[in-house]
Amino acid sequence: MTKTVKAKYSKGVIEPLEPLWIEEGRELVVTIEEERNKVTITSPKEGDQIGSRIVVKGTSAIHDKSHIWVLVHLKPLGNQWWPQTRPVVDENGTWQALSYIGIPD
């Protein structure tokens, strides 16, 4: 019989998110599903009017040694991308980066 219990895994520690009982003589098998990195842009939002210099803001959950990159892409110019300044990320995963869009106004 297999029972699935949700748990949180952080820094080598498995913490069940619900009570876990194991009958005496039974074996406990732990399978860890790797968390994926997640990055979200919170500002600007789609449809916002922006100038030539903006602060891009967002949230992140980085579970490995990956870095956040902000890239600017102008659709009419095809497959060209421009890396922007490196985002500053706080301890909660909130980040912001100064970005330049086109030529200054």
MARBA-872619 format. One record per residue: residue in one letter; residue number from 1; x, y, z of N, C-alpha, C in turn. Coordinates in Angstrom, 3 decimals. Layout:
N
{residu:A, num:NUM, n.c1:X, n.c2:Y, n.c3:Z, ca.c1:X, ca.c2:Y, ca.c3:Z, c.c1:X, c.c2:Y, c.c3:Z}
...
END
This chain:
105
{residu:M, num:1, n.c1:0.849, n.c2:-1.180, n.c3:0.000, ca.c1:0.000, ca.c2:0.000, ca.c3:0.000, c.c1:0.891, c.c2:1.238, c.c3:0.000}
{residu:T, num:2, n.c1:0.550, n.c2:2.204, n.c3:-0.838, ca.c1:1.294, ca.c2:3.452, ca.c3:-0.927, c.c1:0.395, c.c2:4.591, c.c3:-0.485}
{residu:K, num:3, n.c1:0.946, n.c2:5.456, n.c3:0.348, ca.c1:0.214, ca.c2:6.644, ca.c3:0.770, c.c1:1.058, c.c2:7.853, c.c3:0.405}
{residu:T, num:4, n.c1:0.430, n.c2:8.841, n.c3:-0.195, ca.c1:1.125, ca.c2:10.069, ca.c3:-0.557, c.c1:0.800, c.c2:11.140, c.c3:0.476}
{residu:V, num:5, n.c1:1.837, n.c2:11.761, n.c3:1.003, ca.c1:1.687, ca.c2:12.824, ca.c3:1.985, c.c1:2.429, c.c2:14.042, c.c3:1.459}
{residu:K, num:6, n.c1:1.775, n.c2:15.189, n.c3:1.447, ca.c1:2.451, ca.c2:16.411, ca.c3:1.011, c.c1:3.443, c.c2:16.846, c.c3:2.085}
{residu:A, num:7, n.c1:4.620, n.c2:17.270, n.c3:1.608, ca.c1:5.656, ca.c2:17.704, ca.c3:2.536, c.c1:6.462, c.c2:18.819, c.c3:1.894}
{residu:K, num:8, n.c1:7.116, n.c2:19.574, n.c3:2.739, ca.c1:7.991, ca.c2:20.648, ca.c3:2.284, c.c1:9.426, c.c2:20.171, c.c3:2.468}
{residu:Y, num:9, n.c1:10.256, n.c2:20.385, n.c3:1.438, ca.c1:11.668, ca.c2:20.009, ca.c3:1.503, c.c1:12.502, c.c2:21.261, c.c3:1.373}
{residu:S, num:10, n.c1:13.326, n.c2:21.541, n.c3:2.368, ca.c1:14.163, ca.c2:22.728, ca.c3:2.329, c.c1:15.468, c.c2:22.454, c.c3:3.068}
{residu:K, num:11, n.c1:16.561, n.c2:22.696, n.c3:2.380, ca.c1:17.906, ca.c2:22.589, ca.c3:2.968, c.c1:18.130, c.c2:21.243, c.c3:3.654}
{residu:G, num:12, n.c1:17.710, n.c2:20.172, n.c3:2.994, ca.c1:17.958, ca.c2:18.831, ca.c3:3.506, c.c1:16.966, c.c2:18.326, c.c3:4.539}
{residu:V, num:13, n.c1:15.921, n.c2:19.098, n.c3:4.836, ca.c1:14.937, ca.c2:18.700, ca.c3:5.850, c.c1:13.582, c.c2:18.493, c.c3:5.181}
{residu:I, num:14, n.c1:12.962, n.c2:17.326, n.c3:5.457, ca.c1:11.625, ca.c2:17.024, ca.c3:4.954, c.c1:10.639, c.c2:17.270, c.c3:6.083}
{residu:E, num:15, n.c1:9.663, n.c2:18.138, n.c3:5.849, ca.c1:8.680, ca.c2:18.491, ca.c3:6.863, c.c1:7.280, c.c2:18.175, c.c3:6.342}
{residu:P, num:16, n.c1:6.617, n.c2:17.134, n.c3:6.878, ca.c1:5.263, ca.c2:16.808, ca.c3:6.426, c.c1:4.305, c.c2:17.972, c.c3:6.677}
{residu:L, num:17, n.c1:3.411, n.c2:18.211, n.c3:5.731, ca.c1:2.427, ca.c2:19.277, ca.c3:5.872, c.c1:1.116, c.c2:18.762, c.c3:6.452}
{residu:E, num:18, n.c1:1.089, n.c2:17.494, n.c3:6.785, ca.c1:-0.066, ca.c2:16.878, ca.c3:7.437, c.c1:0.474, c.c2:15.748, c.c3:8.318}
{residu:P, num:19, n.c1:-0.320, n.c2:15.279, n.c3:9.317, ca.c1:0.181, ca.c2:14.204, ca.c3:10.188, c.c1:0.571, c.c2:12.956, c.c3:9.395}
{residu:L, num:20, n.c1:1.613, n.c2:12.301, n.c3:9.843, ca.c1:2.129, ca.c2:11.109, ca.c3:9.164, c.c1:2.310, c.c2:10.001, c.c3:10.199}
{residu:W, num:21, n.c1:1.551, n.c2:8.909, n.c3:10.039, ca.c1:1.677, ca.c2:7.769, ca.c3:10.935, c.c1:2.166, c.c2:6.571, c.c3:10.150}
{residu:I, num:22, n.c1:3.122, n.c2:5.864, n.c3:10.712, ca.c1:3.656, ca.c2:4.672, ca.c3:10.077, c.c1:3.485, c.c2:3.519, c.c3:11.056}
{residu:E, num:23, n.c1:2.869, n.c2:2.433, n.c3:10.580, ca.c1:2.690, ca.c2:1.274, ca.c3:11.436, c.c1:4.041, c.c2:0.633, c.c3:11.727}
{residu:E, num:24, n.c1:4.176, n.c2:0.092, n.c3:12.922, ca.c1:5.417, ca.c2:-0.567, ca.c3:13.310, c.c1:5.711, c.c2:-1.710, c.c3:12.344}
{residu:G, num:25, n.c1:6.940, n.c2:-1.794, n.c3:11.922, ca.c1:7.343, ca.c2:-2.837, ca.c3:10.998, c.c1:7.186, c.c2:-2.452, c.c3:9.535}
{residu:R, num:26, n.c1:6.543, n.c2:-1.332, n.c3:9.253, ca.c1:6.381, ca.c2:-0.868, ca.c3:7.878, c.c1:7.600, c.c2:-0.051, c.c3:7.466}
{residu:E, num:27, n.c1:7.807, n.c2:0.067, n.c3:6.174, ca.c1:8.929, ca.c2:0.825, ca.c3:5.639, c.c1:8.432, c.c2:2.159, c.c3:5.094}
{residu:L, num:28, n.c1:9.194, n.c2:3.221, n.c3:5.360, ca.c1:8.871, ca.c2:4.534, ca.c3:4.836, c.c1:9.747, c.c2:4.794, c.c3:3.612}
{residu:V, num:29, n.c1:9.111, n.c2:5.074, n.c3:2.484, ca.c1:9.831, ca.c2:5.395, ca.c3:1.259, c.c1:9.535, c.c2:6.859, c.c3:0.935}
{residu:V, num:30, n.c1:10.580, n.c2:7.648, n.c3:0.737, ca.c1:10.422, ca.c2:9.068, ca.c3:0.455, c.c1:10.822, c.c2:9.335, c.c3:-0.989}
{residu:T, num:31, n.c1:9.930, n.c2:9.972, n.c3:-1.726, ca.c1:10.222, ca.c2:10.408, ca.c3:-3.082, c.c1:10.116, c.c2:11.924, c.c3:-3.097}
{residu:I, num:32, n.c1:11.161, n.c2:12.587, n.c3:-3.552, ca.c1:11.168, ca.c2:14.044, ca.c3:-3.564, c.c1:11.001, c.c2:14.530, c.c3:-5.000}
{residu:E, num:33, n.c1:9.975, n.c2:15.330, n.c3:-5.211, ca.c1:9.785, ca.c2:15.963, ca.c3:-6.506, c.c1:10.491, c.c2:17.306, c.c3:-6.461}
{residu:E, num:34, n.c1:11.384, n.c2:17.518, n.c3:-7.405, ca.c1:12.173, ca.c2:18.740, ca.c3:-7.430, c.c1:11.295, c.c2:19.952, c.c3:-7.742}
{residu:E, num:35, n.c1:11.477, n.c2:21.008, n.c3:-6.940, ca.c1:10.760, ca.c2:22.246, ca.c3:-7.209, c.c1:11.401, c.c2:22.942, c.c3:-8.395}
{residu:R, num:36, n.c1:10.599, n.c2:23.576, n.c3:-9.183, ca.c1:11.094, ca.c2:24.304, ca.c3:-10.351, c.c1:11.233, c.c2:25.781, c.c3:-10.000}
{residu:N, num:37, n.c1:12.192, n.c2:26.422, n.c3:-10.652, ca.c1:12.353, ca.c2:27.855, ca.c3:-10.480, c.c1:11.154, c.c2:28.573, c.c3:-11.088}
{residu:K, num:38, n.c1:10.765, n.c2:29.685, n.c3:-10.468, ca.c1:9.631, ca.c2:30.454, ca.c3:-10.977, c.c1:9.982, c.c2:31.937, c.c3:-10.883}
{residu:V, num:39, n.c1:9.778, n.c2:32.658, n.c3:-11.977, ca.c1:10.008, ca.c2:34.097, ca.c3:-12.018, c.c1:8.769, c.c2:34.741, c.c3:-12.630}
{residu:T, num:40, n.c1:8.273, n.c2:35.797, n.c3:-11.992, ca.c1:7.089, ca.c2:36.498, ca.c3:-12.457, c.c1:7.391, c.c2:37.989, c.c3:-12.552}
{residu:I, num:41, n.c1:6.971, n.c2:38.636, n.c3:-13.637, ca.c1:7.059, ca.c2:40.093, ca.c3:-13.755, c.c1:5.755, c.c2:40.673, c.c3:-13.230}
{residu:T, num:42, n.c1:5.852, n.c2:41.569, n.c3:-12.242, ca.c1:4.659, ca.c2:42.195, ca.c3:-11.669, c.c1:4.443, c.c2:43.613, c.c3:-12.200}
{residu:S, num:43, n.c1:5.509, n.c2:44.240, n.c3:-12.706, ca.c1:5.407, ca.c2:45.589, ca.c3:-13.254, c.c1:6.546, c.c2:45.807, c.c3:-14.238}
{residu:P, num:44, n.c1:6.276, n.c2:46.353, n.c3:-15.409, ca.c1:4.985, ca.c2:46.864, ca.c3:-15.865, c.c1:4.060, c.c2:45.716, c.c3:-16.259}
{residu:K, num:45, n.c1:2.782, n.c2:46.010, n.c3:-16.296, ca.c1:1.785, ca.c2:45.029, ca.c3:-16.725, c.c1:1.487, c.c2:45.238, c.c3:-18.209}
{residu:E, num:46, n.c1:0.964, n.c2:44.203, n.c3:-18.840, ca.c1:0.618, ca.c2:44.299, ca.c3:-20.258, c.c1:-0.336, c.c2:45.465, c.c3:-20.481}
{residu:G, num:47, n.c1:-0.023, n.c2:46.297, n.c3:-21.469, ca.c1:-0.857, ca.c2:47.449, ca.c3:-21.792, c.c1:-0.439, c.c2:48.732, c.c3:-21.082}
{residu:D, num:48, n.c1:0.469, n.c2:48.649, n.c3:-20.070, ca.c1:0.944, ca.c2:49.858, ca.c3:-19.384, c.c1:1.708, c.c2:50.743, c.c3:-20.357}
{residu:Q, num:49, n.c1:1.558, n.c2:52.060, n.c3:-20.207, ca.c1:2.339, ca.c2:53.021, ca.c3:-20.967, c.c1:3.673, c.c2:53.187, c.c3:-20.245}
{residu:I, num:50, n.c1:4.781, n.c2:53.082, n.c3:-20.975, ca.c1:6.099, ca.c2:53.186, ca.c3:-20.354, c.c1:6.949, c.c2:54.188, c.c3:-21.120}
{residu:G, num:51, n.c1:7.963, n.c2:54.691, n.c3:-20.440, ca.c1:8.910, ca.c2:55.591, ca.c3:-21.072, c.c1:10.116, c.c2:54.816, c.c3:-21.561}
{residu:S, num:52, n.c1:11.183, n.c2:55.531, n.c3:-21.857, ca.c1:12.379, ca.c2:54.880, ca.c3:-22.380, c.c1:13.230, c.c2:54.261, c.c3:-21.281}
{residu:R, num:53, n.c1:12.959, n.c2:54.629, n.c3:-20.034, ca.c1:13.678, ca.c2:54.045, ca.c3:-18.895, c.c1:12.646, c.c2:53.637, c.c3:-17.853}
{residu:I, num:54, n.c1:12.638, n.c2:52.381, n.c3:-17.476, ca.c1:11.652, ca.c2:51.884, ca.c3:-16.508, c.c1:12.324, c.c2:50.961, c.c3:-15.505}
{residu:V, num:55, n.c1:11.669, n.c2:50.773, n.c3:-14.377, ca.c1:12.103, ca.c2:49.771, ca.c3:-13.408, c.c1:11.162, c.c2:48.588, c.c3:-13.571}
{residu:V, num:56, n.c1:11.730, n.c2:47.453, n.c3:-13.985, ca.c1:10.953, ca.c2:46.222, ca.c3:-14.108, c.c1:10.990, c.c2:45.548, c.c3:-12.741}
{residu:K, num:57, n.c1:9.820, n.c2:45.126, n.c3:-12.239, ca.c1:9.728, ca.c2:44.513, ca.c3:-10.909, c.c1:9.092, c.c2:43.143, c.c3:-11.018}
{residu:G, num:58, n.c1:9.422, n.c2:42.292, n.c3:-10.045, ca.c1:8.829, ca.c2:40.967, ca.c3:-10.052, c.c1:9.099, c.c2:40.185, c.c3:-8.787}
{residu:T, num:59, n.c1:8.677, n.c2:38.933, n.c3:-8.826, ca.c1:8.913, ca.c2:38.005, ca.c3:-7.720, c.c1:9.593, c.c2:36.760, c.c3:-8.283}
{residu:S, num:60, n.c1:10.260, n.c2:36.029, n.c3:-7.401, ca.c1:10.952, ca.c2:34.826, ca.c3:-7.853, c.c1:11.024, c.c2:33.796, c.c3:-6.737}
{residu:A, num:61, n.c1:11.123, n.c2:32.550, n.c3:-7.154, ca.c1:11.404, ca.c2:31.433, ca.c3:-6.259, c.c1:12.479, c.c2:30.619, c.c3:-6.973}
{residu:I, num:62, n.c1:13.727, n.c2:30.887, n.c3:-6.636, ca.c1:14.860, ca.c2:30.231, ca.c3:-7.276, c.c1:15.377, c.c2:29.159, c.c3:-6.325}
{residu:H, num:63, n.c1:15.389, n.c2:27.909, n.c3:-6.771, ca.c1:15.759, ca.c2:26.792, ca.c3:-5.906, c.c1:17.137, c.c2:26.226, c.c3:-6.215}
{residu:D, num:64, n.c1:17.830, n.c2:26.830, n.c3:-7.142, ca.c1:19.181, ca.c2:26.397, ca.c3:-7.457, c.c1:20.046, c.c2:27.650, c.c3:-7.589}
{residu:K, num:65, n.c1:21.126, n.c2:27.570, n.c3:-8.290, ca.c1:22.027, ca.c2:28.723, ca.c3:-8.398, c.c1:21.785, c.c2:29.541, c.c3:-9.670}
{residu:S, num:66, n.c1:20.570, n.c2:29.467, n.c3:-10.205, ca.c1:20.218, ca.c2:30.233, ca.c3:-11.402, c.c1:20.145, c.c2:31.717, c.c3:-11.082}
{residu:H, num:67, n.c1:20.206, n.c2:32.531, n.c3:-12.129, ca.c1:20.106, ca.c2:33.976, ca.c3:-12.003, c.c1:18.942, c.c2:34.479, c.c3:-12.836}
{residu:I, num:68, n.c1:18.421, n.c2:35.633, n.c3:-12.464, ca.c1:17.356, ca.c2:36.279, ca.c3:-13.229, c.c1:18.002, c.c2:37.207, c.c3:-14.246}
{residu:W, num:69, n.c1:17.513, n.c2:37.163, n.c3:-15.463, ca.c1:17.938, ca.c2:38.070, ca.c3:-16.524, c.c1:16.703, c.c2:38.788, c.c3:-17.034}
{residu:V, num:70, n.c1:16.823, n.c2:40.103, n.c3:-17.244, ca.c1:15.763, ca.c2:40.875, ca.c3:-17.882, c.c1:16.257, c.c2:41.195, c.c3:-19.287}
{residu:L, num:71, n.c1:15.449, n.c2:40.850, n.c3:-20.283, ca.c1:15.792, ca.c2:41.090, ca.c3:-21.683, c.c1:14.698, c.c2:41.934, c.c3:-22.319}
{residu:V, num:72, n.c1:15.089, n.c2:42.871, n.c3:-23.166, ca.c1:14.132, ca.c2:43.694, ca.c3:-23.901, c.c1:14.079, c.c2:43.186, c.c3:-25.338}
{residu:H, num:73, n.c1:12.860, n.c2:43.060, n.c3:-25.843, ca.c1:12.635, ca.c2:42.564, ca.c3:-27.197, c.c1:11.594, c.c2:43.460, c.c3:-27.856}
{residu:L, num:74, n.c1:11.929, n.c2:44.005, n.c3:-28.997, ca.c1:10.975, ca.c2:44.816, ca.c3:-29.750, c.c1:10.468, c.c2:43.976, c.c3:-30.922}
{residu:K, num:75, n.c1:9.199, n.c2:43.662, n.c3:-30.942, ca.c1:8.626, ca.c2:42.768, ca.c3:-31.945, c.c1:8.949, c.c2:43.156, c.c3:-33.386}
{residu:P, num:76, n.c1:8.875, n.c2:44.438, n.c3:-33.761, ca.c1:9.147, ca.c2:44.779, ca.c3:-35.164, c.c1:10.589, c.c2:44.490, c.c3:-35.612}
{residu:L, num:77, n.c1:11.503, n.c2:44.324, n.c3:-34.667, ca.c1:12.905, ca.c2:44.103, ca.c3:-35.025, c.c1:13.278, c.c2:42.621, c.c3:-35.104}
{residu:G, num:78, n.c1:12.296, n.c2:41.760, n.c3:-35.067, ca.c1:12.573, ca.c2:40.327, ca.c3:-35.231, c.c1:13.144, c.c2:39.688, c.c3:-33.975}
{residu:N, num:79, n.c1:14.174, n.c2:38.883, n.c3:-34.171, ca.c1:14.716, ca.c2:38.064, ca.c3:-33.086, c.c1:15.922, c.c2:38.732, c.c3:-32.409}
{residu:Q, num:80, n.c1:15.796, n.c2:39.994, n.c3:-32.070, ca.c1:16.867, ca.c2:40.708, ca.c3:-31.363, c.c1:16.440, c.c2:40.938, c.c3:-29.918}
{residu:W, num:81, n.c1:17.346, n.c2:40.647, n.c3:-28.990, ca.c1:17.096, ca.c2:40.803, ca.c3:-27.560, c.c1:18.240, c.c2:41.597, c.c3:-26.956}
{residu:W, num:82, n.c1:17.934, n.c2:42.466, n.c3:-25.961, ca.c1:18.965, ca.c2:43.267, ca.c3:-25.307, c.c1:18.934, c.c2:43.018, c.c3:-23.802}
{residu:P, num:83, n.c1:20.032, n.c2:42.456, n.c3:-23.249, ca.c1:20.106, ca.c2:42.265, ca.c3:-21.793, c.c1:20.100, c.c2:43.620, c.c3:-21.082}
{residu:Q, num:84, n.c1:19.428, n.c2:43.680, n.c3:-19.955, ca.c1:19.340, ca.c2:44.900, ca.c3:-19.167, c.c1:20.198, c.c2:44.776, c.c3:-17.902}
{residu:T, num:85, n.c1:20.106, n.c2:45.774, n.c3:-17.022, ca.c1:20.907, ca.c2:45.729, ca.c3:-15.795, c.c1:20.515, c.c2:44.519, c.c3:-14.954}
{residu:R, num:86, n.c1:21.477, n.c2:44.008, n.c3:-14.194, ca.c1:21.229, ca.c2:42.829, ca.c3:-13.360, c.c1:20.218, c.c2:43.168, c.c3:-12.265}
{residu:P, num:87, n.c1:19.170, n.c2:42.366, n.c3:-12.108, ca.c1:18.173, ca.c2:42.649, ca.c3:-11.070, c.c1:18.756, c.c2:42.546, c.c3:-9.668}
{residu:V, num:88, n.c1:18.249, n.c2:43.396, n.c3:-8.784, ca.c1:18.555, ca.c2:43.315, ca.c3:-7.360, c.c1:17.455, c.c2:42.459, c.c3:-6.739}
{residu:V, num:89, n.c1:17.845, n.c2:41.375, n.c3:-6.057, ca.c1:16.883, ca.c2:40.431, ca.c3:-5.484, c.c1:17.006, c.c2:40.468, c.c3:-3.964}
{residu:D, num:90, n.c1:15.876, n.c2:40.640, n.c3:-3.256, ca.c1:15.933, ca.c2:40.626, ca.c3:-1.791, c.c1:15.757, c.c2:39.201, c.c3:-1.264}
{residu:E, num:91, n.c1:15.795, n.c2:39.049, n.c3:0.055, ca.c1:15.738, ca.c2:37.721, ca.c3:0.684, c.c1:14.408, c.c2:37.009, c.c3:0.467}
{residu:N, num:92, n.c1:13.364, n.c2:37.751, n.c3:0.091, ca.c1:12.054, ca.c2:37.147, ca.c3:-0.162, c.c1:11.846, c.c2:36.784, c.c3:-1.625}
{residu:G, num:93, n.c1:12.838, n.c2:37.082, n.c3:-2.480, ca.c1:12.716, ca.c2:36.766, ca.c3:-3.897, c.c1:12.118, c.c2:37.892, c.c3:-4.726}
{residu:T, num:94, n.c1:11.776, n.c2:39.017, n.c3:-4.076, ca.c1:11.283, ca.c2:40.173, ca.c3:-4.817, c.c1:12.475, c.c2:40.830, c.c3:-5.506}
{residu:W, num:95, n.c1:12.299, n.c2:41.236, n.c3:-6.764, ca.c1:13.421, ca.c2:41.791, ca.c3:-7.516, c.c1:13.000, c.c2:42.998, c.c3:-8.332}
{residu:Q, num:96, n.c1:14.005, n.c2:43.775, n.c3:-8.733, ca.c1:13.771, ca.c2:44.907, ca.c3:-9.631, c.c1:15.038, c.c2:45.182, c.c3:-10.423}
{residu:A, num:97, n.c1:14.833, n.c2:45.685, n.c3:-11.647, ca.c1:15.964, ca.c2:45.975, ca.c3:-12.536, c.c1:15.648, c.c2:47.202, c.c3:-13.372}
{residu:L, num:98, n.c1:16.616, n.c2:48.101, n.c3:-13.497, ca.c1:16.465, ca.c2:49.261, ca.c3:-14.366, c.c1:16.613, c.c2:48.788, c.c3:-15.805}
{residu:S, num:99, n.c1:15.674, n.c2:49.171, n.c3:-16.653, ca.c1:15.684, ca.c2:48.744, ca.c3:-18.055, c.c1:15.505, c.c2:49.933, c.c3:-18.970}
{residu:Y, num:100, n.c1:16.137, n.c2:49.849, n.c3:-20.123, ca.c1:16.089, ca.c2:50.909, ca.c3:-21.120, c.c1:15.334, c.c2:50.412, c.c3:-22.356}
{residu:I, num:101, n.c1:14.351, n.c2:51.167, n.c3:-22.768, ca.c1:13.519, ca.c2:50.795, ca.c3:-23.899, c.c1:13.717, c.c2:51.846, c.c3:-24.988}
{residu:G, num:102, n.c1:14.470, n.c2:51.537, n.c3:-26.017, ca.c1:14.669, ca.c2:52.468, ca.c3:-27.117, c.c1:15.555, c.c2:53.650, c.c3:-26.755}
{residu:I, num:103, n.c1:15.334, n.c2:54.766, n.c3:-27.442, ca.c1:16.119, ca.c2:55.982, ca.c3:-27.274, c.c1:15.416, c.c2:56.886, c.c3:-26.269}
{residu:P, num:104, n.c1:16.174, n.c2:57.574, n.c3:-25.371, ca.c1:15.524, ca.c2:58.449, ca.c3:-24.375, c.c1:14.585, c.c2:59.462, c.c3:-25.015}
{residu:D, num:105, n.c1:13.494, n.c2:59.750, n.c3:-24.299, ca.c1:12.486, ca.c2:60.717, ca.c3:-24.770, c.c1:13.078, c.c2:62.103, c.c3:-24.895}
END
